[in-house]
């Protein structure tokens, strides 16, 4: 009773002051009158449609599949798009099943399907994709997680890829989901973490349903949480499964999302896993590829009420501008998407302060990402929605799992309000949203996005938001010219201090533009950036004028 009595006062204070960061202004709380995005048409050459097959069998992999990766595979300066497919027989002969597709970005928002010539058309039952130059040869490679054997494609540097799964000692046959390449031992060669959802096989499938008929089961119905996998990069092109000795077998879950982030600011990258219906895991990096589970004791395993939620997409970002990385993850209908505020490695479920709790409770979120879409200097948030349980039966071929996506405008201090029209589109479609990848597809200095819709058409959303300022876009590379995954940036912007992390890995089953994008608001430049590099060294760079595309290189 006492807690309920003080909440309204807390909300009033948070809403007026913004708590920290940029102040909330009356202008920012007005109803939006123009769309923020437009959907790129099929005339662009991008025409991917995700499918779960000819027949919906209500097997659990069907309802969680759908990933995408943005990466410049041919080094021409444009982001290319790799879409993961799940069509065909889930358990059976997949010889003739349609495969994943790679779309080359030719510039001017035109795309060409180059899957066959690039040799990346894996036709397994696909879940996710992630990218990294794992062998440090200067070309970005591609990892695909599947129901069944995963696949690693090494970029040859000539526009083609080689399937090196066997020689790399990968190809685990489980039900994998999101994956991430992160250098966990400081040797510059990234390790590979792969989440696993449930110990699944067709023989273990269950019959579930409701008043609307047969439906998908909860992962907890199977009573088969799957152990995730951690592979050490041997630096010779191969990997070693070190899951047991690293300590990550100490806790199991229904893993769907994973990120790498230094959550306690001790200089070592940690791992955080969003689990579906089981406690989340913070694998604190102890050094020497050893990890300890810290989520339960640190406050980021369960929600404010001590209940495990249905974790899907996840991102670590300093939303409240206090210098440490907060956590946000998407959840199922009747749960809120959850924001864990980080205070020096101790987390609090402070979702109620964000202004997004009520809106998110009515939807099921998957892919998500914080981006400053309108360049006002404050992070906004896009969430792809799509149910996993039917609310009612629909007719006329309508998708019973479809929902509209959400776009939230940042007000500063971790406060947000939903943008109307919904999803930032003039007429927002309803699909079953899953993976999202964020990046500047047309190199015009703002963030666009690609949404994979389960059993529906993928969407490229081109950013046309009314800008409140300019931006700066930065490439961040180490001494060898390789993207510096895991570097932390302290950005001096007038009297504000922003913190960003250089990473491809967030959202859900997806891989993102590695470039750092900073909206400037009323500022004319970034005054200075201090970079803490993955090897622990630091350097200062700048200034960077508004509208610039810069490159930060680690000093020798």
N, C-alpha and C positions, 0 to 999 in steps of 0.2 A: 504493500500500500504506500509506504513512504517513497519508494522508487518511482511509482507511477505519479506521485504528486509533484516530484521535482522535474520530471521530463519536459513538460511544456516550457518551463523557464530555461532549461538547457538549450532547447531548440531555438527559442527566441534569441538567446545570447549568441549561439553559433551562427544563426542566419543573419544577424545584423553586423557582426564583427568579422565574419569569415574565419575566425579563430587564428589563422596565420595566412601568409601569402597575400596575393592581390586582394584589395577590398571589394566587397559586394557593392555594386552601384545600381541605382534604380533602372538605368538604361538596360542593364543586362537581364532584368527580370520581365521585360516586355515580351508579349507573344510574338513569335517569329512570323513574318509575313511572306518570306520567300524560301524556296527549298535550298538546302545546303549541297545536294548532290543531284546528278542526273545519271540514269542508267545508260551505259554505252550499248548501242544496238549491235545486232549480229553482223551488220555491214562492216564492222571493224575487223572481222575475221575471227573474233573470239566467240565460239558457239558451243561451249562445253555444257553438257547436261549430265548431272549425276543420276545414277540409277541404282536401285537395290535389287534389280532383277525383274523378271516377268511376273513373279508371284511373291506377295508379301507372306512370309511364313511365320512371322512374329518370333524369330530367333533374335536374341539380344544383339549380336553384332550389327544387324540391319539398322537399328535405331540410333547408333552412336557414330556411324561412319561418315567421313567426308572432310578431307583436308586439302590444303593448297600451299604452295611455296612461291615466293617472289625472289628471284635471284638473277644476276646478270651472268648467264652461263657462257656467253660468247664474248664478254668483255668489250662490248660496243657502247657502253654507257647507259643502256636502257634496261629496265627490269623486265625479265621474261617471266612467264607464268606456267607453273606445273600443277596440274589438277589430278587428284587421286580419284580413281573410279572403283566402284564396288558392284558393278553389274555382273550378271551371270550366276551360275549355281554356287551357292555359298559352300556347300560340302559336296563335291563331286567333280566331274570332268570340266575343267575351265579352258580347254584348248581353244575354243572359239569365243571365249568371253572377251568383250571389249576391254581395252587396257587404259592405263593412265595416258594423259596427253600433255605435251609440251608446246606452248605457244611462244614463238619468238616475237619480241617487240621490235617492229621495224621503224618505230618513230611515228609521230603524228597520230598516236592512238590507233595504229593499224597492226594487226597480229597475223602471223602465219603459223599453221600447224607444222611443226618440224619433228614430230615424235619419231617417225620411222627413220629418218636420216640420222637423228641423234641417238637412236637405239635405247630409248628410255620408256618403252611402252609396256611395262610390266602389267600383266593381266591377272595378278592375284586379286583376292578380295581385299581392296585397299582401305586403309584407315587414315594414314597421315604421311606428311613429308617434311623433312628438315634438311638444311643445307649448311655446309661448312667445308673449308679447305682443310680436310682432316690430315692430308699428307704434306701440306705446306709447299706445294709446287706452284702456287700462284693461280690455280683454277678452282672454282667452287664446285664441290662434289655434292651428291644427292643421296639421301637415305630415305627409303620408303618402308613404313611399318604396315604390316598386314595381319589379316586373320590367316595364319600359316606363316611360312618362311618370309622374313623381312629381306629387303634387297638393298645392297650398297652399289651405287654407280660412281665410278671414278671418272672425272672429267679429263679427257685426253688433251684438251686445249686446242682442238682443231674442229670444234663444233660437234663432236661425238663423245659418247660415254662408253665405258667398259663395265660390264657386270663383274664385280670382283668379290661378290658375297662369300664365295667358298674360300678363296685365298685369304680373305680378311677375317676368317673364323666367325662370321656372323650367320644370320639365317635362322634364328630361333623360331620354332613352329607355333608359338603361342598366339594369344589374342592380344596384340600390342596396340597401343594408342599413341599418344604424343611422345616425341623424343627430342633430345637436345644434345649438342656437342659443346662441352665445356672443359677447359683446361683446369683440372682439379689438383694437379701435382706440381704445376709451375715449370714444366719442361717445354711449353709452348705448343705441344701437340695435344689436341683436345680429346678428352674421354667422351664416351657415348653413354647416355642414360636413356633407357627405354621403359616407359610405363607399361604395365600389363593390367588388363581389366579384370577378367575372371578366368579361372581354369576351365576353359570351355571346349565342348565337343558336341556334335549333334545328338549324341546319346545322352548328354546331360540336360538337354532342353526340357523345359517345363511348360505346362499349359496354364496360362493365367488369363484373367479377363475381369469384366465388370458388367454393369448393366448395359454397356454399349457393345458387348460381345467380346470376342477374343482380343487380347492385347498383350503388350510386352511385359515381361516380369521385371521386378526390381532385381538388381544384381545381388542383393542380400538373400533373395529366395534361393539362389544356387548354393549358398554357403560354401563358396569356393573362391575367396579372394586370392589374387595371383601375386606372387613376388615379382617385383620389378627387377630389371637387369642393369648392371653397371659394368661397362667394358673399359679396361685400360688400353690406351693407345700405346702400342709397342714401338712406335715411331718408324717401323719398317713397312707400313702399309697394312699391318694386321692388328687385331685386337684380342684381348684376353678377358674372359669373364671373371671378374673379381668380386661379384656380388656378395659372396659368403664372407670372405676375409675382410672386405671393406666395412662390413657391419650392417648393410642395408637389408639383410634378411631378418633383422631383429624385429621388424614390424611389417605386416602385410596390409594390403588395402586393395580397393577396386580403382586402380590408378587410371586417370584420364588426362590430366594436365601436369606439366612439369616446367620449372624455370630454374635457372642458376642465378644466384644473387648473394651478395655479401650482406646478410641480414643483421649481423651483429657487429659489423664494421671492424673486424679484426684483420682484414687484409686478405682473407681466404674466401673463395667462392663457395657458398653453400648450395644445397639442393632443396627445393620445396615441391612437394607433390600434392595435387588436388585429387582427393579420392571421392568416389561416388557412393555415398551412404556409409562410409567408414571414416574414422578420424584421419585428417590430413597429416602429412609428415614433413617436418623440417629436419633434414639431414645436415647437421652442423659439421663443417669440415674441421677435423682435428689435426690435419696434416698427415703426410705420408699415406694418402688414400685411405684414411680411416674416418668413419663418420659415426655420430651419435644422434639419436632421435630426440629432438628438443621441442616438438610442437606441443605436446601435452603440458609440459611444465612452463612453456613460454606463452601460452594463451592463444595459439593459432591452429589448434587441432579441431576444435568444435566451436559452435556458436555461443552467443551470450548466455543461452539457457543450458549449455553443456550438452547439446545434441549434435550428432554428426549430420552433415548436410551433403547434398548431392553435388560434389565439386566437379566442374567440367573445365571451363577456361580459367586461366590464372595469369596475373601480371604483377610484378613488383615495381612500384614507382613511388617517388617522393611526391605525393599529391598535396600534402599540407605544408610543404616547403620548410621542414624542420631539420633536414639533413640526413634522414635515414629512409630506407625503402619500406613503404607500406605495402600491404597485400590486398588484392581484390580478386574475387572469383565469382563465377556465375553458378546458379543453382536452379533447381527444379521449381515448378509452379507450387505455390503455397509456402515456399521458403523465400527469403529475400536473397538477392545477390549480396555478398558479404564483403565489407571493408574492414580489414584489421589494421588499426593504427599502430605503428611501430614507435615505441619509446625506448630507444637504446637496447633493442633486442627483446623487449617485453611487449606483447601484443594485446590489444583490446578490441573486441568486436564493437566498433563504433558506427555501425551501419546507420543507425537511427539519425545520426548527425549529418549524413550526406544528403538527405532529401530524396533518396532514390528507393527507399525501402518499400513504400506502398506500391509504386509503379512496378517494381520488379517482382513483387509477390504474385502478380497475376500472369506471369509468363515463365517460360523455361529458357534460360540463357545458356549459350554454348560459347562460340567465339566472341572475343571482346578485345578492346584496346583503347588505352588513353592516347589521344593525339590532340594537338592544338590546331583544329581544323580551320578556325577563323582568324588565327594570328593575333589574338588579343593578349597573348602572354600567359594564358591560363589553359590547362589541359581540359579537353572535352572527353567524352566517352561514347563509344559505339558498341552495341551489344546485338549479336545475332540470336534470334529466338526461334524455338521450334519445340513443340511438345514431345514427350516420350510416352504419354498416356492420353487416350482420347477423352475429351469431355463429353462428346456426343457423336452419334453417327451422322455423317454427311452424305448427301446424294450428289448426282450430276458430276461424278468424277472429282469432286473437291477433295483436297488433302485434309484428312481429319487431324493431322498433327501440325498444320500450318499456323504460324503467328506472324504478326508484324514485328520488325526489328525496332530497337530503341536507340535514339540519339539523345544524349544528355549534354547540355552546355555547362561548362565549368564556371562557377561563380567566384572561385577562390576559396582557400581555406577548406578544401575537401567538400565544398557544397556544390550541388548540381541541381538543375531543373530540366525536365524533359522538353525537348524541342518539338514544336508543332509547326508544320505538318509532321506526323509521326515518321520516325526514321530519317527525317531531313529530306524526304522526297515529296514531290507534288502530289503523287498518288501512290502511296506505299503499298506494294504487293504483299501478300501473305504466302510465305514458304516455310519449310522446315529447316531453319538456319542451323548450320554447324560450324565449319572452320571459316575463319577470316584471316587474310593477310593484308597488312597495311604497307603502303609505299607510294612514292611519287612516280606514277607510271608515265606521265607526260613531261617530267622534268621542268615543271613550271613553278616549283618552290612550295607546293603544298602537298598534303597527304591525301591520296586516293585509297580505295580498298577493293578487295576481291572477296566476295562471299560465296561459299559453297553451300548450296541448298540440297539437303538429302532428298533424293528422288525428284529432283527438279532442276531448273536451269541455274547455272552459276551467274552471278551478277558482278560486273565491274561498275563501281560507283565513282564517278569523276567529281572531284571537289570543285564546287562553284559557290561556296559560301561567301557571303559578303565579308570582306576582310576588314579587320580592325587595326591593321598594321602590316608590316612586312615580316620576313622570316630570314633565317640563315640555315643552310644545309651543309653538313660537314661529313666528309669521309675521315675515318679514324683508322690509321694503319700503324703497325709496329715497325721495328727496325728493318724487317724483311719485306715490307710492303704488303703484309697480310692483315686483313681486318682484325682489329684488336678486340675480339669478343671478351666482354667482362670488364673493360676499362670503365672507370667512374669519372664523370665530369662535374666540376664545380663551375657554374656559369655565372659570371658577374654581369648583371643586366641592370644598369642604373643602381638604385638602392636595393635591388632584390638579388637574392642568391638562389639560383636554381640548381638542382641536382638531376643528372640524367645518367643512365647506364647504357653503354654500347652493347646491344644484344639483338640477335635475330629471333630469340625464342621467347614467345609469349602468345597469348590467345589460346586457341584450341586446335591441336593436330595440324599446326601451320608454322611457316617460317616467313619472316618479314624482312623488309628493306633494312639493311644494316646501318644506313646513314642516320646521323643525328639531325633531327629537325627541331628548330626552336622558333616559336612565334615571338615577336618582339613587342607587340602592343604599341605603345607610344614611343618606345626607345628607337633611336636611330642606328644603334649598333650593339653588338656584344662587346663589352669593354675588355674582358679578359676571360680566358678559360684555363683552369688548372685541371690537368689530367692526371689521375692516378692509374698508371698502367698495370696490366696484370702481373708483371714481375715485381711490383711494389715501388718502382721508381715514379717520380713525379716531374712534370714539366709545365711551364706556363706558355700560353699562346694568345695571340690577338693583337689589336682589336679585329673584329669581323663586321664589316658594314652591312646594313640592311640590304636584302636581296641577293646576297652573295652565296656562291657555292664554293666552299673552301675544303682544304685537305690538311689534316693535322698528322704529322709524322713524328713518331717517337724519336727523340734525339739519340745519337750514338753515345 
